[in-house]
Structures are given as C-alpha cells and as structure tokens.
Amino acid sequence: MLTIEGLISVAYKLAEFIIIVLIGWILGPFVKKKIITLSRRSSNQGVFTFFGSCASVLIRLISIVIALSSLGVDISIIVGSFSAIGLGISLALKDNMANVACGIQILFTKPFEVGDYIQVEDKEGTVTNIEIMFVTLTTLSNQIVILPNSQVINKFVTNYSKNKIRRIHITVPVSLQADIKDILPAFESVLIENDQVLKDQDINVVVENIKEKYIEIGIFCWVELEQYWNTLYELNKAIQNKKLEMKIPVPEIKVSH
C-alpha cells in the first residue's frame, strides 16, 4: 500500500513527465518556426522548411524519451522500443517513408524551390513550403494545395520560374469563310500594340489547324514571367474587340458534355 510520501513521489514524477512532454510539444513547433523565419534571408528556403519540420518531430520524440526516463524507465529499453516501433511504423507507413525520401531528393536535386511557380499534372501554384512529407502550393485564387512528396517526384513537373520569360499561346477559331490575309496582320497588330509583349522575341500569328468546319488561328508571343497572366487577359480582350471590329465570322462549335 502506498504511503502519503509514496503518492507524493508518484504525483511529482507524473507532473515531471507531463511538463517535459509539454515542453517538447511547445519547443518543437517553436524551433520549426524560428528555422523557417531564418529561411527568409536565404535563397533556398526549401531546405529550412524541410529541416524545420524534421527538427520539430525530433524534439518531440526526444522529449518523450526524457519524460519516460524521468519515470525510471531504462533508457536502453526506451531506445530499443522506439527502434522496434520505428521499424513497425516504417513497414506500415512505407508510403510516408517514401515521402520523406522524396523530400530529401527534392532538396538535393532542386527541380524547384520555395517561391517558384510550378505545375504538377492539373495542380499549379507558387511553392510556399517544402515539408518533410509534402509540398504546399498557393494557387492564383489563394487556395492551398498540399501534394505528397512522392507524388511530386513521380509526376511530370513544369517549373515556370526557371526561365524569366514565358510564351503566350492563344488559339482563335474562325469560320472557313474568313479572310485569312486580313485576319493574320490584324491579330499581329494587337500583339505589337501591347507594351508588355517582348518585341525582341518572336511574334507569330499563323494558321495553326484547319478543322472540318473552322480554322484555328495560333497567336504566339513572349512576355516577362511576372506579366504573363495580366498580358494574357489583356490580349484575349483585345483580340475579341478586333474580331468584333472586323466582323470576323465565328464558327459554331458544339461543346460535348
């Protein structure tokens, strides 16, 4: 039967256990936040966010080990238990371990970095974080997209930020009866009149395809990466105005559902 002194001793050890675990649970995210803050001064923020995530997990694990040892549990048993648990977890969660390995691969091969605008299949946005398990993208509509690292590595990734200029490609369908010799220079004038279109790069307006019931006019030009979306919208509007001004016949295209 426990004496009062024994109960006090048990309560003290439990309190010490809880305090140590709480410190680890608070300190882990705090250290991660500080590491990520340091990344703002670095050109490679992905390394900091990745290792910040690792540090948070490691600190929490260490706090559990220290807390258990404060209860009198043999450290060697704790380490052995963690090793056995870790092996079991790694086998059960092999996909997650693959995410960790792929995260390290992303950091060393650098197909993209924090701040780059990328597309992974049908998902695209600016890379905001490279974590231990996943990559976070922020879309143009300010939505957060979380992609597992293994999915990013195993899919085709388009990095739009590697080059400082980007090509705009607009396809305009016109009727087979449309006068091409007037339409091509008219659309080219739209490109020339736009200040954001780079005049030292190729500007092309061509007959891209001839379909059964209409012709596709291909419009190509280059802009600075930061000006891509605004210029694309401006050109779409200007081309539509030009179509109305010239009364260019437009084909009836049935949209399949």
RODO-2510 file (C-alpha; in nm, 4 decimals, decimal comma):
residues 257
     n   res          X          Y          Z
     1     m     0,0000     0,0000     0,0000
     2     l     0,1367     0,3403    -0,0946
     3     t     0,2121     0,5851     0,1789
     4     i     0,1450     0,9578     0,1533
     5     e     0,5113     1,0092     0,0732
     6     g     0,4854     0,7468    -0,1994
     7     l     0,1771     0,9121    -0,3516
     8     i     0,3518     1,2480    -0,3456
     9     s     0,6541     1,0941    -0,5177
    10     v     0,4346     0,9358    -0,7890
    11     a     0,2453     1,2623    -0,8387
    12     y     0,5742     1,4500    -0,8648
    13     k     0,7056     1,2067    -1,1283
    14     l     0,3809     1,2261    -1,3283
    15     a     0,3889     1,6047    -1,3129
    16     e     0,7537     1,5995    -1,4268
    17     f     0,6596     1,3629    -1,7123
    18     i     0,3757     1,5873    -1,8287
    19     i     0,5854     1,9040    -1,8037
    20     i     0,8715     1,7528    -2,0091
    21     v     0,6310     1,6307    -2,2801
    22     l     0,4562     1,9694    -2,2903
    23     i     0,7911     2,1462    -2,3230
    24     g     0,8796     1,9209    -2,6173
    25     w     0,5389     1,9771    -2,7814
    26     i     0,5779     2,3544    -2,7454
    27     l     0,9507     2,3733    -2,8212
    28     g     0,9283     2,1614    -3,1406
    29     p     0,6930     2,3934    -3,3334
    30     f     0,8739     2,6968    -3,1871
    31     v     1,2105     2,5794    -3,3231
    32     k     1,0459     2,4984    -3,6577
    33     k     0,9015     2,8489    -3,6748
    34     k     1,2406     3,0063    -3,5939
    35     i     1,4151     2,7973    -3,8597
    36     i     1,1547     2,8962    -4,1196
    37     t     1,1999     3,2613    -4,0148
    38     l     1,5731     3,2280    -4,0868
    39     s     1,4878     3,0967    -4,4330
    40     r     1,3657     3,4426    -4,5362
    41     r     1,7292     3,5513    -4,5508
    42     s     1,8280     3,2529    -4,7644
    43     s     1,7869     3,1917    -5,1354
    44     n     1,6992     2,8264    -5,0662
    45     q     1,4016     2,8389    -4,8316
    46     g     1,3021     2,4791    -4,9027
    47     v     1,5991     2,3409    -4,7055
    48     f     1,4995     2,5423    -4,3986
    49     t     1,1314     2,4445    -4,4098
    50     f     1,2235     2,0784    -4,4583
    51     f     1,4730     2,0631    -4,1720
    52     g     1,2459     2,2782    -3,9552
    53     s     0,9797     2,0104    -3,9945
    54     c     1,2355     1,7380    -3,9114
    55     a     1,3572     1,9303    -3,6056
    56     s     1,0029     1,9655    -3,4710
    57     v     0,9406     1,5894    -3,4936
    58     l     1,2827     1,5054    -3,3440
    59     i     1,2416     1,7404    -3,0461
    60     r     0,9047     1,5869    -2,9638
    61     l     1,0496     1,2349    -2,9772
    62     i     1,3410     1,3349    -2,7543
    63     s     1,1019     1,4919    -2,5027
    64     i     0,9098     1,1630    -2,4819
    65     v     1,2330     0,9679    -2,4223
    66     i     1,3456     1,2088    -2,1469
    67     a     0,9980     1,2078    -1,9902
    68     l     0,9878     0,8274    -1,9797
    69     s     1,3363     0,8153    -1,8279
    70     s     1,2159     1,0547    -1,5554
    71     l     0,9661     0,7836    -1,4555
    72     g     1,2551     0,5440    -1,4064
    73     v     1,2197     0,3572    -1,7335
    74     d     1,5523     0,2187    -1,8596
    75     i     1,6802     0,4346    -2,1496
    76     s     1,8124     0,1311    -2,3351
    77     i     1,4670    -0,0250    -2,3217
    78     i     1,3149     0,3024    -2,4459
    79     v     1,5595     0,3252    -2,7358
    80     g     1,5046    -0,0409    -2,8212
    81     s     1,1284     0,0067    -2,8051
    82     f     1,1465     0,3105    -3,0307
    83     s     1,3627     0,1141    -3,2735
    84     a     1,1115    -0,1707    -3,2827
    85     i     0,8189     0,0716    -3,3081
    86     g     1,0030     0,2693    -3,5735
    87     l     1,0612    -0,0465    -3,7777
    88     g     0,6960    -0,1435    -3,7468
    89     i     0,5774     0,2044    -3,8381
    90     s     0,8181     0,2256    -4,1319
    91     l     0,6810    -0,1024    -4,2691
    92     a     0,3205     0,0012    -4,2103
    93     l     0,3737     0,3502    -4,3446
    94     k     0,6161     0,2791    -4,6266
    95     d     0,4388     0,5334    -4,8457
    96     n     0,5079     0,8038    -4,5863
    97     m     0,8723     0,6965    -4,5665
    98     a     0,8799     0,7331    -4,9446
    99     n     0,7525     1,0895    -4,8990
   100     v     1,0435     1,1640    -4,6641
   101     a     1,2969     1,0171    -4,9086
   102     c     1,1404     1,2112    -5,1960
   103     g     1,1507     1,5288    -4,9861
   104     i     1,5267     1,4853    -4,9439
   105     q     1,5565     1,4208    -5,3190
   106     i     1,3700     1,7440    -5,3930
   107     l     1,6099     1,9388    -5,1705
   108     f     1,9233     1,7997    -5,3330
   109     t     1,8153     1,7858    -5,6977
   110     k     1,6258     2,1198    -5,6744
   111     p     1,3705     2,0767    -5,9546
   112     f     1,2018     2,3740    -5,7852
   113     e     1,2454     2,5940    -5,4783
   114     v     1,0219     2,7932    -5,2466
   115     g     0,8819     3,0856    -5,4459
   116     d     0,8781     2,9029    -5,7822
   117     y     0,5537     2,8737    -5,9787
   118     i     0,5080     2,5083    -6,0769
   119     q     0,2500     2,2730    -6,2234
   120     v     0,2140     1,9081    -6,1198
   121     e    -0,0310     1,7477    -6,3613
   122     d    -0,3516     1,9525    -6,3156
   123     k    -0,2362     2,1299    -5,9968
   124     e    -0,0392     2,4531    -6,0174
   125     g     0,0657     2,7365    -5,7911
   126     t     0,3533     2,9033    -5,6081
   127     v     0,5633     2,6781    -5,3830
   128     t     0,5258     2,8105    -5,0273
   129     n     0,6679     2,5182    -4,8274
   130     i     0,8740     2,2034    -4,8797
   131     e     0,7994     1,9902    -4,5730
   132     i     0,9223     1,6515    -4,4557
   133     m     0,6141     1,4818    -4,6037
   134     f     0,4618     1,7196    -4,8545
   135     v     0,4931     2,0287    -5,0744
   136     t     0,2491     2,3171    -5,0310
   137     l     0,1327     2,5285    -5,3253
   138     t    -0,0685     2,8506    -5,3193
   139     t    -0,2856     2,8888    -5,6282
   140     l    -0,3711     3,2115    -5,8085
   141     s    -0,7096     3,2082    -5,6304
   142     n    -0,5243     3,1858    -5,2937
   143     q    -0,6174     2,8226    -5,2331
   144     i    -0,3747     2,5918    -5,0531
   145     v    -0,2838     2,2694    -5,2367
   146     i    -0,0907     2,0030    -5,0444
   147     l     0,0924     1,7439    -5,2547
   148     p     0,2733     1,4382    -5,1088
   149     n     0,6434     1,4488    -5,1945
   150     s     0,6305     1,1068    -5,3634
   151     q     0,3527     1,2255    -5,5936
   152     v     0,5550     1,5315    -5,6919
   153     i     0,8655     1,3260    -5,7703
   154     n     0,6762     1,0604    -5,9682
   155     k     0,4764     1,3055    -6,1816
   156     f     0,5733     1,5474    -6,4566
   157     v     0,6597     1,8839    -6,3002
   158     t     0,6561     2,2055    -6,5033
   159     n     0,8590     2,4837    -6,3418
   160     y     0,7583     2,8171    -6,4937
   161     s     1,0028     3,0139    -6,2797
   162     k     1,3275     2,8668    -6,4132
   163     n     1,3189     3,0994    -6,7138
   164     k     1,2429     3,4690    -6,6843
   165     i     1,0212     3,4873    -6,9929
   166     r     0,7189     3,2792    -7,0890
   167     r     0,5388     3,2260    -7,4177
   168     i     0,1726     3,3103    -7,4572
   169     h    -0,0250     3,0860    -7,6900
   170     i    -0,3814     3,1828    -7,7817
   171     t    -0,5962     2,9807    -8,0211
   172     v    -0,8760     3,1649    -8,2026
   173     p    -1,1294     2,9684    -8,4096
   174     v    -1,2660     3,1478    -8,7181
   175     s    -1,5031     3,0440    -8,9929
   176     l    -1,3779     2,8747    -9,3088
   177     q    -1,5165     3,1747    -9,4973
   178     a    -1,2996     3,4205    -9,3000
   179     d    -1,0459     3,6276    -9,4985
   180     i    -0,7152     3,4989    -9,3598
   181     k    -0,4977     3,7546    -9,5414
   182     d    -0,6626     4,0354    -9,3408
   183     i    -0,7030     3,8498    -9,0117
   184     l    -0,3391     3,7481    -8,9606
   185     p    -0,1884     4,1007    -8,9802
   186     a    -0,4809     4,2393    -8,7739
   187     f    -0,4111     3,9993    -8,4875
   188     e    -0,0378     4,0651    -8,5199
   189     s    -0,1039     4,4368    -8,4754
   190     v    -0,2784     4,3548    -8,1444
   191     l     0,0455     4,1958    -8,0208
   192     i     0,2627     4,4824    -8,1416
   193     e     0,0408     4,7421    -7,9728
   194     n     0,0663     4,5718    -7,6332
   195     d     0,3510     4,7216    -7,4270
   196     q     0,4141     4,4006    -7,2292
   197     v     0,4781     4,1839    -7,5356
   198     l     0,8549     4,1477    -7,5868
   199     k     0,9399     4,2871    -7,9270
   200     d     1,2897     4,1326    -7,9312
   201     q     1,1324     3,7846    -7,9234
   202     d     0,9365     3,6048    -8,1964
   203     i     0,5823     3,7251    -8,2597
   204     n     0,3842     3,4820    -8,4740
   205     v     0,0249     3,4692    -8,5981
   206     v    -0,0297     3,1580    -8,8085
   207     v    -0,2922     2,9170    -8,9379
   208     e    -0,2416     2,6544    -8,6713
   209     n    -0,5043     2,3987    -8,7757
   210     i    -0,7724     2,3523    -9,0372
   211     k    -1,0680     2,1622    -8,8974
   212     e    -1,3710     2,0269    -9,0792
   213     k    -1,5881     2,3323    -9,0049
   214     y    -1,3455     2,6032    -8,8953
   215     i    -0,9866     2,7297    -8,8928
   216     e    -0,7729     2,7714    -8,5812
   217     i    -0,5516     3,0821    -8,5753
   218     g    -0,2482     3,0404    -8,3484
   219     i    -0,1191     3,3548    -8,1773
   220     f     0,2264     3,3367    -8,0171
   221     c     0,4345     3,5927    -7,8296
   222     w     0,6680     3,6225    -7,5300
   223     v     0,6340     3,8240    -7,2070
   224     e     0,8183     3,8647    -6,8774
   225     l     0,7207     3,5885    -6,6358
   226     e     0,5594     3,8291    -6,3867
   227     q     0,3450     3,9826    -6,6630
   228     y     0,2145     3,6550    -6,8078
   229     w    -0,1384     3,6429    -6,6657
   230     n    -0,2196     4,0133    -6,6968
   231     t    -0,0923     4,0211    -7,0542
   232     l    -0,2842     3,7046    -7,1439
   233     y    -0,6081     3,8596    -7,0206
   234     e    -0,5379     4,1885    -7,1992
   235     l    -0,4645     4,0116    -7,5270
   236     n    -0,7787     3,7976    -7,5029
   237     k    -0,9841     4,1133    -7,4607
   238     a    -0,8055     4,2996    -7,7421
   239     i    -0,8409     4,0047    -7,9809
   240     q    -1,2141     3,9791    -7,9093
   241     n    -1,2534     4,3522    -7,9751
   242     k    -1,0627     4,3121    -8,3014
   243     k    -1,2924     4,0258    -8,4063
   244     l    -1,5990     4,2442    -8,3445
   245     e    -1,4413     4,5462    -8,5173
   246     m    -1,3578     4,3454    -8,8297
   247     k    -1,6808     4,1430    -8,8115
   248     i    -1,4805     3,8217    -8,8404
   249     p    -1,7206     3,5291    -8,8909
   250     v    -1,7082     3,2893    -8,5982
   251     p    -1,7872     2,9180    -8,6394
   252     e    -2,0496     2,7391    -8,4349
   253     i    -1,8576     2,4924    -8,2194
   254     k    -2,0658     2,2367    -8,0313
   255     v    -1,9366     2,1623    -7,6842
   256     s    -1,9685     1,7955    -7,5917
   257     h    -2,0870     1,7113    -7,2401
***
